[in-house]
Amino acid sequence: MINWTVDDSAGEMVGSISDLIVTPGSQFPVVTAAVVSTARNETISVPWNLVDIVERELRLSVAKDDIPAYKPGDEDIYLKQDLLDKQIVDIHDYRVVRVNDVRLEMSNGLLFLVGVDTGMRGLLRRLGLEVALDRLTRRLRWRPHVHIISWTDVETFDRSTGRIRLKGKLEHLHPADMAKIIDDLDPAQRTELFESMDVETAAETLPEMDPAVQASVVDSLDEERAADILEEMDPDEAADVLGDLPADRRDEILSEMEPEDAEDVKELLEYEDETAGGLMTTEFIAVKPEMTADQVINYLREVGPEAETIYYIFALDENERLVGVISLRDLIIAQPDTPVGEFAVKHVIHVHVSATIQDIAQSMEDYSLLALPVVDDENRMQGIVTIDDAFEKVLPEEWRRRLPRLWSR
């Protein structure tokens, strides 16, 4: 429609279409005005209710001297200016794509924006090559890629800054899906988005992202903001992110974290990445053998929300040595006044802090474990490795996204 002729009611030429304006509606935006370039190099916005489409041109119902001015609203979108050749977020496929054309549909006398075209055909249509392409494809029996994204699956960027904002449809995405989108953004857009997130959402999204992107995002944030996000994450995940930063930058962020959280992360940073110590988290449920089943249940109500997993409860003696483990099932069926030491499993499958990823994965597979305790030379418990953290290291990339994270169960 760009460059279509616009005539007034007397058939006198007013100019040509240079853009269309749409106004967001309950589902699809509706075209509310045409931006017309006149012979005097001026532009006027013509209300769409004065327009009829007749054989690839516009006919107005008024004389050109009587055209009322259309005043765009704050939410109005200029299709060429704001959409064509711009990036949008495809909420359905969780990716960032460029708009080559738009799809308009007529219904009940109104023209609606129903989708955007990100495929090759849309680009060739813009270049005026679609007819020639159709002739060629008929000869070659080949069809170029057509990809129309429904407007209901589109999130646009902030027109004033070119940045994406956490709003509308994006607010309801799963962190793993949000991470796919963020991986496609440029560094400035990633920083803008993370600054717009609340701390909890940012902390859930960051671990799902590509490691290189994680480090880039955290490095771009100010120390206080980065520290707030890392404090909300599990210590092992925070250590993974900080381990990819330069030492001076890592120390700056650690100095802004709460002392207890920083200490947990520092301990994990001392271990090699590909070992049990490097994979483990220090957040686990530990109880004393003399505690009763009823006392443990009450204790779980207090600390459970902060633990990475509560599928297993570990019994530690006064020297923090691992002496037993109980499952939730064991705990629930035990008599309320029975001490943990009487029904805990004494032979606990565990690994040393120096154990390899292969050792960890093998133990989890052999014994069908969701979490594996990690001990030092004195059998003192240092942390746990969860199944998601272990198997994301050994599974192919395409499988990692399918592995449910324990915190989301």
Secondary structure, DSSP 8 states (H G I E B T S, - for coil): -TT-EEE-TTS-EEEEEEEEEEE--SSS-EEEEEEEE-TTS-EEEEEGGGEEE-SSEEEESS-GGG-------TT-EEIIIIITT-EEEETTTTEEEE--EEEEEEETTEEEEEEEE-SHHHHHHHTT-HHHHHHHHHHHT------EEEGGGEEE--TTTS---S-GGGGGS-HHHHHHHHHHS-HHHHHHHHHHS-HHHHHHHGGGS-HHHHHHHHHHS-HHHHHHHHHHS-HHHHHHHHTTS-HHHHHHHHHHS-HHHHHHHHHHHTS-TTBHHHH-BS---EE-TTSBHHHHHHHHHHHGGGSS--SEEEEE-TT-BEEEEEEHHHHHHS-TT-BHHHHSBSS---EETT-BHHHHHHHHHHHT-SEEEEE-TT-BEEEEEEHHHHHTTTS-HHHHTTS--GGG-
